Amino acid sequence: MRNETRTGLLVAFAIVVASCGGSPADGGSTVAASLPTTTAASGTTSPPATTTAPTSTTTNPPTTTTTPVAATTTTSATVTTTTVAGEPVDLGPVAGDVLAVVGVRYDDNLNVRAGPGVGYDVLARLAPTADDLVAKGNTWSIPGAFWIEIEAGGVTGWVNLRYVAYLADTTDVTASVVDLLGEIPDAETMLDLGTMVAEALIDAGDSDVSAEAVVSVAPTVGDLGEITLDLTGAGDDSVYGVRLHIFGQPSASGEGFVLKSIEGTALCARGVSGGVCI
């Protein structure tokens, strides 16, 4: 159940996701078509709290020819063994759970590596809105981070748990956000408008909570302006954050945008039941 005692930023997130129960969120592509050199898999902060996976799923990470970070090697006679930093742990997504990439910039990708850590080879790169990662049920703890084994686009490998979450249903949260702001906001650009909404949610929270707003889908302008931001780092054991899909109406003067609507999707840490975080 959701933690009824959470305050600050968690309350701000709750304002956005409390009425979740609408249509499922639109998903993005599974694997990025290009392979830019920048990555988002090197984060070392701890992930949100997660549900406990069955102990039978905690197997050792795959063997590769790449030496992992912080690995130590000892040689005895003709036998060479490699000890990988960290250890398997009984937590994280259960085998078969479907996850999405979250908190990755639109111009970046999430690395899928051959083993649990940045020292392993990159097998694939996932787009910031990829939403069909299938958990294998294995979690590996290394200093400062947890890594999980997943399958996506026919590739099986490991990703930093910080950058994945379960997607709840998507619902219109415009009224809730406008109430929080006290007015219908306007700005010169869609990036400015999105930043204004995200900062309002963060400012409404607890300053002791470290939250992050990342533009996961770049601004576009047509009949309406659009932008998508991921707010992550709430630290709750149920709601990890929220994905905001923001629409702006061009102003009458043609210079700038006025908020038209916001679709909010809760990013869940432990799973989804009935379209909401559990």
C-alpha positions, 0 to 999 in steps of 0.5 A: 500500500502507499505510504500514507505518511509521506510529505513534501515532494511525495505529496506534490507527486500524489497531487498529480497521480492521485486520480490515475486510472485512465488510458495506458501511456503511449510507449516509445521505441524499444531500441534507439536507431543510432548509437550516440556516445553519451550514456545514462547508465553510469549513475551510482545513486541508489534506486527506489525501494522495490518489491522482493523477488523470489530467491530462486531467481538470484543467479550469478551475472553472465560471464564475459571477456570484459573485466568489470569495474573494481574486479580483482583477479587471483592466479594459482598455478594454471587456474585464474579466477575473477571475483566480481565486486558486489553480490546477488540480492533478493530484491528488485523486479520479479521475472516477467515484470514489464518495465520502462526506461525513466529519467533519461534525457531525450538526447541520451540512451540507457546502456544495456551491459553484458554484466552488472556494472559500467566495466562490462561491454555495452550490448544495446542502447535503449531509447529514453521512452522504451517501455517493454523491458522484461525483467529476468528476476536477477538483481546484483548489488555493487557499491552505490547502485543496483543492477537488474538483468532484463531482456529488450529487443531480443537482447539480454543484459543488465541495466542500472535499476535507477533508470527503470520503473513500472508505468501506471495509467495516464490521466489528465492532471491539468486542474491539479497542477493549475491549482498548485500553481495558482494560475494557468501558466504561460512561457516563451518556449515549451521548454520554459513552460515544462520547466515551470511546471516541473519546478512548481512540483519540486518546490512544493515538496520537501527541500530535503528530498533530492528530486530530478526533472529530465526532459525525456521527449524533446519539445515539438511545435505544431498546432500545439506545443508538446514536451515530456519530462520525467520527475524522479527521486521521490524516494517513496517505496511505491511512487518513484516519480511522475512522467508529465506530457505537457501541451501548450497552446500558442498565445494570441500574439504568436509569441510563446505558449499558454498551458493547455493540458497535462497528462500525468503517468505515475512511475512506480517503484514496486509494481502496478495493480489496477493502473495505480502504483502498489 
